[in-house]
């Protein structure tokens, strides 16, 4: 820890630029390479992604140091004082998201290295550009710069979604591009309206000027904020703006789907960042604007996600709906705006993202096992696995009475691995003990029931929205458990042909890593919760953030050696 | 001038949204283009204090430095960026549109022939 800090301290704030610069450089280099050099590209990509993850970890440790200096890194691009130039800001929340995207990216890339990266051209380049856009979106503190990084991220994601081609992907890709172009238009309208009202695009400056907006302009301000939020809500896959998600993610290549698990969380991240900055208690008449809308939209999204999971036949659709469910839970909790709840939410976010990513990867392996190597298949053509169309059991099938046929048969190690990994995914996504999904949900329950902490919140009530969230979290957890269990029975127990699945180490390893990360989150729940609590406290005291941005002083221009000689300052 | 601009933005947005909701991919791309034109004009108009007609954002000696005497340069910079990004994305969309047309043999957004006669263009 301390060694890392000693390494990071002299390099700050310039180290903050590395998560954006490194993928950009790698992508630029890989763009120049011929398509035949797949192995070299893969090695470079792996190296760069691993380095990016290590950098993100260093930055995370740096933001969480105990010490006199405030742990908010501010980088003035172009060396302009805060409201005039574009600023990058690193705080605990950005560092957490950077580490999360790094872990997910590394695992997705390992998985892609087994076979998927050869399915089309420029996979590695697009992958790195996607990472660049993600890192930029997490680091920037300027609204228009956020738009630019969103577009970088989206442009790369269009390419990645189409990776491997095929009719299903192109069709889903068309819908995905159309809806995201419309969302980008909304983003621009919202951002420029905010500029028109407040005269600034810097998030910290924006937060300062919300309280000073004159009364006639306040309605316009709220309109602008709502339009901007709609753009983010489309990204966060809120109901009814999320019908694009499941077909798009479901038809994407498996590693791409796994990486996309973080894309919905980008929407949640920006909402969390901007909402706490702009509409905190300091915002005067606008304080907590839109809180009820966020909660209600989140609750509706939860219901949609859970019912969708119950109705899914394909495993990839199941994973897509699980992403919607997790995003809905996060939004509903976010809208309630309690500090403790946001701390719990930030614990739940990484664990659910990792599990959904792992489920996308697992779905690919299970589908291939099921279809003897073919990747795409029709679930719709298939009847119930052990029933005839008349819904009576088939002859010669192993039902309860002749179960002894199975006794003593050795389960192939690969099948056992897939089964256990699926079980772990189920536990995390449904929020069952003992894995991290349970800890996250339990922390959210505690925060809802004791909003002020265990000792001091006697007599406080969660309120109707709180109770509804509590009930829905339990109900959707149950539905998710049912859906995943049903799917598990179908794929692991009710199989008639018992050929062992072909599993390569390179494909098993990333799944094991993702689920291992969930186990680590469970084991180290206390330090992680301490970190997320500090994050939530910082989010609810935006003054520190704003002060840090404005106190960052540009580096003075070097004095010319000969004062008389010509030179611009 | 303000009224003309506002009307232009409104007409462009309305037509853009209507076209975007049509079932043919070509109509969708035209709708998205119109919408992006409307958004670009809208960003321009956000430079506050009227439309700053005939004013430049370049500093001149002896002129008071406020928005009464200069155009706001920031929306112009934003518009440039938005135009470039919007143009690139429209081009990409066009490629995907053609690919889907080639794969499915129809220009319906869902890749299936329109069932309903009313959906015909």
Boltz contact constraints between the chains, C-beta under 6 A:
constraints:
  - contact:
      token1: [A, 144]
      token2: [B, 78]
      max_distance: 6.0
  - contact:
      token1: [A, 151]
      token2: [B, 85]
      max_distance: 6.0
  - contact:
      token1: [A, 167]
      token2: [B, 103]
      max_distance: 6.0
  - contact:
      token1: [A, 170]
      token2: [B, 99]
      max_distance: 6.0
  - contact:
      token1: [A, 170]
      token2: [B, 100]
      max_distance: 6.0
  - contact:
      token1: [A, 170]
      token2: [B, 103]
      max_distance: 6.0
  - contact:
      token1: [A, 171]
      token2: [B, 100]
      max_distance: 6.0
  - contact:
      token1: [A, 171]
      token2: [B, 111]
      max_distance: 6.0
  - contact:
      token1: [A, 173]
      token2: [B, 96]
      max_distance: 6.0
  - contact:
      token1: [A, 174]
      token2: [B, 96]
      max_distance: 6.0
  - contact:
      token1: [A, 174]
      token2: [B, 100]
      max_distance: 6.0
  - contact:
      token1: [A, 177]
      token2: [B, 93]
      max_distance: 6.0
  - contact:
      token1: [A, 178]
      token2: [B, 28]
      max_distance: 6.0
  - contact:
      token1: [A, 181]
      token2: [B, 32]
      max_distance: 6.0
  - contact:
      token1: [A, 181]
      token2: [B, 89]
      max_distance: 6.0
  - contact:
      token1: [A, 185]
      token2: [B, 35]
      max_distance: 6.0
  - contact:
      token1: [A, 185]
      token2: [B, 39]
      max_distance: 6.0
  - contact:
      token1: [A, 188]
      token2: [B, 39]
      max_distance: 6.0
  - contact:
      token1: [A, 188]
      token2: [B, 82]
      max_distance: 6.0
  - contact:
      token1: [A, 189]
      token2: [B, 39]
      max_distance: 6.0
  - contact:
      token1: [A, 192]
      token2: [B, 43]
      max_distance: 6.0
  - contact:
      token1: [A, 192]
      token2: [B, 46]
      max_distance: 6.0
  - contact:
      token1: [A, 195]
      token2: [B, 46]
      max_distance: 6.0
  - contact:
      token1: [A, 196]
      token2: [B, 46]
      max_distance: 6.0
  - contact:
      token1: [A, 196]
      token2: [B, 48]
      max_distance: 6.0
